[in-house]
Amino acid sequence: MKKSKISPLTHIFLILLIALYFGCKGNFRAQKEIGTTYYIDNWKGDDLNSGISTENAWKSLDKVNSMTFEPGDNILFKANGVWNGQLLLDDSGTEGAPIVVSSYGKGNKPIINGGGSIRNNAAAIRLKNTSFLELNNLEITNTNGANNYQGDLWAILSIADNGAEIKHVYLSNCYIHDVNGKVATKTTGGIYVIADGEKPAFYNDLQIRDNTIENIGGLGIATNSPHANIDAEKRYPFLNVLIKGNFVKNTGRNNVIIRVSDDAVVEHNTLVNSSRYDNGHSIFNFNTVNCKIQYNEAYGNSGPPGDIDRGGFDADYNSKDTKIQYNYSHDNDWGFAIMKKAINENVVIRYNISENDQYAIYFYGFNNQKGMGRAKIYNNTHYIRKGINVEVFKERTAYNTDFYNNIFYFEGSDNGSWGTASPVDCSFENNGFYNIEPKGTNYLTSDPKFKNPGAGGQDIDWEKYPNVLLGYQLNENSPYINKGRDLQNNGGKDFWGNSLNKNTTDIGAHEF
């Protein structure tokens, strides 16, 4: 029988095709086999087990802490389990193959209780130079049960040092509570993400999302670094920071502090009962550029009346291009704050709603401070019910600010005034003043005719947005429609996402 002839060119093609097939098959197998899933069961586990199945789970945190993990690994704690001690991780994944710390099985989130230990940076969970790491679905506490100060304890502490650029750290869907005692300090709290060491280090792609944090001595969520001062010749700010969807309640100091970050976004958070054991604003930024604080609700930050920090939202010292927009402040001592020191510049507070803030609406830095760049406050809606006596500025002097298109609505005819400190270098144009003495030019004093003012409520479900706080929209017969001043770079939309059109600007947070 005659053999069929194959040309040399065809022969080469077949060899390449076979090589390509097995090469792709090998690559697919390698990708499929990246990472191992490890299980930890505090009841039936054993540290002598392999850990790679639920039937052969490990038992202790010590075992986990002793291991070296590789990209794509999953470290899963069994639901309903409790581990007393500290979880210490210093391994990194890679892009597309993060190390994931989470839970498995049905039931409650597994609990890591640091127990108040001050070893290992006093953290229930410590991450050190861990890039491409995701931690979620855990319950975390850190206390010895006493009400006094127990040390600078944290629930989750993430540290970057030795000049590292730490990428892709995601902390989400954790329940954090009862850290430290009833103390007021900024050196303890829930989630703390920091750069440390002499060599500049920073984070790039940090997300803190959908966590519940409550009953905390100290701070709820905070970032910090010594390498990103805004007036430094060379800065190493955190980049691509997102703090979103967190519920933070009953903290000894501030609910959230966003520091040393450029272009950070802080949104859809609910901030409740800040600064229970000292004073402080619910949320503020510091050493930041272009920080956006938006779609957040802050309430319950109140205490004995006085000239102290107790507001919802604060553009603090050492910040540039801060935008506080589309937020809801209610039942705080103050609504919105701006520090008056130099370096602060281009603060914009726009399209926010405040309801029944109890002491004053705007809170500036100390009266002997000055030097901040011109601030812009426009298209905000402020409502104060009868029975609350509120001064717009109280003792603190408003300074170097343009007030345009805002509504100051006092339900009673005698419960609103401007305060004893007269504004300095401020302009007021096209504002609405209802039951309060008007200021500036082109103002209105008639009823703005809201749909249902005073019915804002609390714990806004941002998933229903834009169908929230509809009572502060204008009725079609409102005299405030088309009576505002047109502004450039106004963000392009009102509180509810309606487009802003030239020559038809309304007064207040709603564009009819």
C-alpha positions in Angstrom: 0.0 0.0 0.0 1.3 3.4 -1.0 2.0 5.9 1.8 0.4 9.3 1.5 2.8 12.1 1.0 2.8 15.2 3.3 4.5 18.3 2.1 7.2 19.8 4.4 5.1 22.9 4.9 2.1 20.9 6.0 4.2 18.9 8.3 5.5 22.0 10.0 1.9 23.3 10.3 0.7 20.1 12.0 3.6 20.2 14.5 2.8 23.8 15.4 -0.9 23.0 15.7 -0.2 20.1 18.1 2.2 22.2 20.2 -0.3 25.0 20.4 -3.1 22.6 21.5 -1.0 21.1 24.3 0.4 24.5 25.3 -3.1 26.0 25.6 -4.2 22.9 27.5 -1.3 23.3 29.9 -1.9 27.0 30.4 -5.6 26.3 31.1 -4.7 23.7 33.6 -2.2 26.1 35.3 -4.8 28.8 35.5 -7.4 26.5 36.9 -5.1 25.2 39.6 -3.9 28.6 40.9 -4.7 28.9 44.5 -5.8 26.5 47.3 -8.8 26.8 49.5 -8.1 26.2 53.2 -10.8 25.6 55.8 -10.7 26.5 59.5 -13.2 24.8 61.9 -12.8 25.6 65.6 -14.9 22.6 66.7 -13.9 19.7 64.5 -10.7 21.0 63.0 -7.2 19.8 63.8 -4.0 21.7 63.0 -2.4 18.4 61.9 -4.9 18.2 59.1 -4.2 19.3 55.5 -6.8 22.0 55.8 -7.8 21.6 52.1 -11.3 20.2 52.7 -14.1 20.7 55.2 -13.4 17.2 56.5 -9.7 18.0 57.1 -10.0 21.6 58.3 -7.5 23.3 60.5 -8.5 24.4 64.0 -6.6 27.5 65.2 -5.5 31.0 64.3 -1.9 30.0 65.3 -2.0 27.5 62.4 -3.2 30.1 59.9 -0.6 32.6 61.2 2.2 30.1 60.7 1.4 29.4 57.0 2.6 31.1 53.8 -0.2 31.7 51.4 0.0 32.0 47.6 -1.9 34.0 45.0 -5.4 32.7 44.6 -5.6 31.0 48.0 -8.9 31.2 50.0 -8.8 31.2 53.8 -12.2 30.3 55.0 -13.5 30.3 58.6 -16.5 28.2 59.4 -19.8 30.0 60.1 -20.8 30.1 63.8 -17.2 29.6 64.9 -15.4 31.7 67.5 -11.6 32.3 67.5 -10.0 34.1 70.4 -6.7 35.7 69.4 -5.2 37.6 66.5 -5.2 36.8 62.8 -1.9 38.0 61.3 -1.4 38.0 57.6 1.6 39.2 55.5 1.2 37.4 52.2 0.0 38.9 48.9 -1.9 37.7 45.9 -1.5 39.0 42.4 -3.7 40.8 40.0 -6.5 38.4 39.1 -5.6 36.0 41.8 -6.1 37.8 45.2 -5.8 36.0 48.5 -9.4 35.9 50.0 -10.2 35.7 53.7 -13.9 34.9 54.3 -16.3 32.3 55.6 -18.0 29.1 54.6 -21.1 27.2 55.7 -24.5 28.4 56.9 -25.0 30.5 60.0 -23.6 33.6 61.6 -20.4 35.2 60.6 -17.3 33.6 62.2 -16.0 35.7 65.1 -12.4 36.8 65.6 -12.0 38.3 69.1 -8.7 40.0 69.8 -9.4 39.9 73.5 -7.7 43.2 74.2 -4.2 41.9 73.5 -1.7 44.7 72.9 0.8 42.4 71.1 1.2 42.5 67.3 0.1 46.1 67.0 -3.0 45.4 69.2 -5.1 44.3 66.2 -7.7 41.5 66.1 -6.8 41.2 62.4 -3.5 42.7 61.2 -2.6 42.9 57.6 1.0 43.9 56.9 2.2 44.8 53.3 -0.5 42.6 51.9 -1.4 43.5 48.3 -4.3 41.9 46.4 -6.0 40.8 49.5 -9.8 40.7 50.1 -11.3 40.2 53.6 -15.0 39.9 54.1 -17.9 38.2 56.0 -16.3 38.1 59.4 -17.4 39.4 62.8 -14.6 41.1 64.7 -14.3 42.4 68.3 -11.3 43.4 70.3 -11.9 44.0 74.1 -11.2 42.5 77.4 -14.6 43.5 78.5 -13.7 46.5 80.6 -15.0 50.0 80.1 -11.7 51.7 80.5 -8.9 52.3 78.0 -7.2 49.0 77.2 -4.5 50.2 74.8 -4.5 51.4 71.1 -6.7 48.5 70.0 -8.1 48.0 66.5 -10.4 45.5 64.9 -8.7 45.6 61.5 -5.3 47.2 61.1 -3.7 47.3 57.7 -0.1 48.5 57.6 2.1 49.5 54.6 5.8 50.2 55.3 9.3 50.1 53.9 8.4 52.1 50.8 5.7 49.6 49.6 3.0 50.5 47.1 0.1 48.3 48.4 -2.5 47.5 45.8 -6.0 46.1 45.9 -6.9 45.8 49.6 -10.7 45.3 49.9 -12.4 45.1 53.4 -16.1 44.4 53.1 -19.2 43.1 54.7 -17.8 42.6 58.2 -19.6 43.2 61.5 -17.2 45.1 63.8 -18.2 46.0 67.3 -17.0 46.4 70.9 -13.5 47.5 70.4 -11.8 48.9 73.6 -13.9 50.4 76.3 -15.8 53.7 76.5 -12.9 55.9 75.5 -12.3 59.0 73.4 -9.2 58.7 71.3 -8.1 58.7 67.7 -5.6 55.9 68.3 -8.0 53.1 68.6 -11.1 51.9 66.7 -12.7 49.8 64.0 -10.8 49.9 60.6 -7.5 51.7 60.4 -5.4 51.7 57.2 -2.0 53.4 57.5 1.4 53.9 55.9 4.3 53.7 58.3 8.1 53.6 58.4 10.8 56.0 57.2 10.5 55.0 53.5 7.4 56.5 51.9 4.6 53.9 51.4 1.1 54.2 50.2 -2.0 52.4 49.0 -3.4 52.2 45.5 -6.9 50.7 45.2 -8.3 50.6 48.7 -12.0 49.7 49.2 -13.8 49.7 52.6 -17.4 48.7 51.8 -20.6 47.6 53.3 -19.3 47.0 56.9 -21.4 47.5 60.0 -19.3 49.2 62.8 -20.8 50.0 66.2 -20.0 50.5 69.8 -16.4 51.5 69.3 -14.1 53.3 71.6 -12.3 55.7 69.2 -12.7 55.9 65.5 -15.0 53.9 63.2 -13.0 54.1 59.9 -9.8 56.0 59.3 -6.7 56.3 57.0 -3.4 57.9 57.8 0.2 58.4 56.7 3.2 60.6 57.6 4.2 60.7 53.9 1.4 62.8 52.3 1.3 66.2 54.0 -0.3 68.5 51.5 2.4 71.2 51.9 5.3 68.7 51.5 7.6 69.0 48.5 7.1 65.4 47.6 3.8 63.6 48.6 2.8 59.9 48.5 -1.0 60.1 48.9 -3.3 57.1 48.9 -4.9 56.6 45.5 -8.2 55.1 44.3 -9.8 55.1 47.8 -13.4 54.2 48.1 -15.3 54.1 51.4 -18.9 53.1 50.5 -22.0 51.6 52.0 -20.8 51.4 55.6 -23.1 51.8 58.7 -21.1 53.4 61.5 -22.7 54.0 64.9 -21.8 54.9 68.5 -18.1 55.7 68.2 -16.0 57.4 70.9 -14.6 59.8 68.4 -15.3 60.4 64.7 -17.3 58.0 62.6 -15.0 58.4 59.6 -11.7 60.3 58.9 -10.4 60.3 55.4 -6.8 61.4 55.4 -3.8 61.6 53.0 -5.8 60.6 49.9 -6.2 62.2 46.5 -9.5 61.8 44.6 -11.0 59.7 47.3 -14.8 59.0 47.2 -16.8 58.6 50.4 -20.4 57.7 49.6 -23.6 56.0 50.7 -22.5 55.7 54.3 -24.7 56.1 57.3 -23.0 57.8 60.2 -24.8 57.7 63.6 -24.0 59.1 67.1 -20.5 60.1 66.5 -18.1 61.2 69.3 -20.0 59.8 72.3 -17.1 60.3 74.7 -15.6 63.5 73.3 -16.4 66.0 70.5 -15.7 65.7 66.8 -17.5 65.8 63.5 -19.1 62.7 62.1 -16.8 62.7 59.0 -14.0 64.9 58.0 -11.1 64.9 55.5 -7.5 66.0 56.2 -4.4 66.3 53.9 -6.5 65.4 50.9 -6.9 66.7 47.3 -10.3 66.5 45.5 -12.0 64.4 48.1 -15.7 63.8 47.3 -18.0 63.2 50.3 -21.4 62.5 48.8 -24.7 60.6 49.3 -24.0 60.1 53.0 -26.4 60.5 56.0 -25.1 61.8 59.3 -27.2 62.2 62.4 -27.2 62.1 66.2 -24.0 63.9 66.7 -25.2 66.1 69.6 -24.2 66.9 73.1 -24.1 69.7 75.6 -24.4 73.0 73.7 -21.1 74.8 73.2 -18.6 76.1 70.7 -17.2 72.7 69.9 -17.0 70.3 67.0 -20.2 68.3 66.7 -21.4 68.5 63.1 -22.2 66.1 60.3 -19.7 67.0 57.6 -16.4 68.9 57.9 -13.9 70.1 55.3 -11.0 70.2 57.7 -7.6 71.8 57.6 -4.9 70.8 55.0 -7.4 70.0 52.2 -7.9 71.3 48.7 -10.8 70.9 46.2 -13.1 69.3 48.8 -16.6 68.6 47.6 -19.3 67.9 50.1 -22.4 67.2 48.0 -25.7 65.3 47.9 -25.6 64.5 51.6 -28.3 64.5 54.3 -27.5 66.0 57.7 -30.1 65.9 60.5 -30.3 66.1 64.3 -26.7 67.1 64.7 -25.5 70.1 66.7 -24.1 71.5 63.4 -24.7 70.6 59.8 -21.5 71.5 57.8 -18.1 72.8 58.8 -15.2 74.5 57.1 -11.8 75.2 58.8 -10.5 78.7 58.1 -6.8 78.1 58.1 -4.5 78.7 55.2 -4.0 75.8 52.8 -7.7 75.0 52.8 -8.9 76.1 49.4 -11.8 75.6 47.0 -14.2 74.0 49.4 -17.5 73.4 47.7 -20.7 72.5 49.7 -23.6 72.0 47.3 -26.9 70.3 46.9 -27.1 68.9 50.4 -30.2 68.7 52.6 -30.2 69.4 56.3 -33.1 68.9 58.7 -33.4 70.0 62.3 -29.7 70.4 63.0 -30.1 71.7 66.5 -27.5 74.3 67.4 -26.3 75.9 64.1 -26.1 75.2 60.4 -22.6 76.2 59.5 -19.5 75.9 61.7 -16.3 77.7 60.7 -12.8 77.5 62.3 -11.9 79.6 65.3 -12.5 83.3 64.9 -8.8 84.2 65.0 -8.1 81.9 62.0 -8.1 83.1 58.4 -6.4 82.4 55.2 -8.4 79.7 53.5 -9.2 80.1 49.7 -12.6 81.2 48.8 -15.3 78.7 49.5 -18.6 78.1 47.7 -21.8 77.1 49.4 -24.8 76.8 47.0 -28.1 75.1 46.3 -28.4 73.6 49.8 -31.8 73.2 51.5 -32.0 73.7 55.3 -35.1 73.0 57.3 -35.6 73.8 61.0 -38.9 72.8 62.7 -40.7 74.8 65.4 -39.3 74.5 68.9 -35.6 74.4 67.9 -33.8 77.7 68.2 -31.0 77.7 65.7 -28.5 80.4 64.7 -27.1 79.9 61.2 -23.5 80.7 62.2 -23.6 80.8 66.1 -20.4 82.0 67.6 -18.1 81.2 64.7 -17.6 83.8 62.0 -18.4 82.9 58.4 -15.4 83.8 56.3 -14.5 84.3 52.6 -17.5 82.3 51.2 -20.1 82.8 48.5 -23.6 81.7 49.5 -25.8 81.3 46.4 -29.2 79.6 45.8 -29.6 78.2 49.3 -32.9 77.8 51.2 -33.0 78.7 54.9 -36.5 77.5 56.0 -37.6 78.0 59.6 -41.0 76.6 60.4 -41.6 79.0 63.2 -41.5 82.8 62.9 -39.1 83.2 65.9 -36.8 80.2 66.0 -34.1 81.3 63.5 -31.4 84.0 63.6 -27.9 84.5 62.2 -25.9 84.5 65.4 -23.7 87.1 67.0 -20.7 86.8 64.6 -21.2 88.8 61.5 -19.9 87.2 58.3 -16.5 88.5 57.0 -15.8 88.8 53.2 -19.0 86.7 52.3 -21.5 87.3 49.6 -25.2 86.3 49.6 -27.0 86.1 46.3 -30.3 84.5 45.1 -31.0 82.7 48.4 -34.4 81.9 49.9 -35.0 83.1 53.5 -38.3 81.9 55.1 -38.9 83.2 58.6 -35.4 84.6 59.0 -34.0 88.0 58.2 -32.8 88.0 54.6 -29.2 88.8 53.5 -27.6 89.9 50.3 -29.3 90.5 47.0 -31.9 88.9 44.7 -33.3 87.0 47.7 -36.8 85.5 48.1 -38.7 85.4 51.4 -41.8 83.5 50.4 -42.7 79.9 51.2 -40.7 77.7 48.8 -43.6 75.2 48.8 -41.9 71.9 49.4 -43.8 68.7 48.9 -43.5 67.6 52.5 -40.8 69.3 54.6 -39.7 67.9 57.9 -40.5 64.3 56.9 -36.9 63.2 56.0 -36.6 60.5 58.7 -33.5 58.5 59.2 -31.5 55.5 57.9 -32.1 56.4 54.2 -32.0 53.3 52.0 -29.7 54.6 49.3 -30.6 51.6 47.1 -33.9 53.3 46.5 -32.2 56.5 45.3 -33.4 58.8 43.7 -36.7 58.0 45.5 -35.5 59.4 48.8 -36.2 62.6 50.7 -38.8 63.5 48.2 -40.5 65.9 50.7 -37.8 68.5 49.9 -38.6 68.6 46.2 -40.4 71.8 45.0 -44.0 71.7 44.0 -44.8 73.0 40.5 -46.1 76.3 41.9 -43.0 77.1 43.9 -41.8 80.7 43.5 -38.2 79.4 43.7 -38.2 77.7 40.3 -35.9 79.4 37.8 -34.9 82.1 40.4 -31.4 80.9 41.1 -28.1 82.1 39.9 -26.4 80.1 37.1 -23.0 78.7 38.2 -20.2 77.2 36.3 -18.8 73.8 37.2 -21.9 73.1 39.4 -21.6 69.3 39.2 -24.3 69.0 36.5 -27.1 67.6 38.6 -29.2 68.2 41.7 -29.7 66.1 44.8 -31.9 63.6 43.0 -29.8 63.4 39.8 -31.9 65.8 37.7 -29.8 67.6 35.1 -29.0 71.3 35.6 -29.7 73.5 32.6 -28.3 76.9 31.9 -30.7 79.9 32.6 -33.2 77.7 34.5 -31.5 77.2 37.8 -33.8 76.8 40.8 -33.1 77.8 44.4 -32.4 74.9 46.8 -31.3 71.3 46.4 -34.1 70.4 43.8 -34.0 71.3 40.2 -37.7 71.1 39.2 
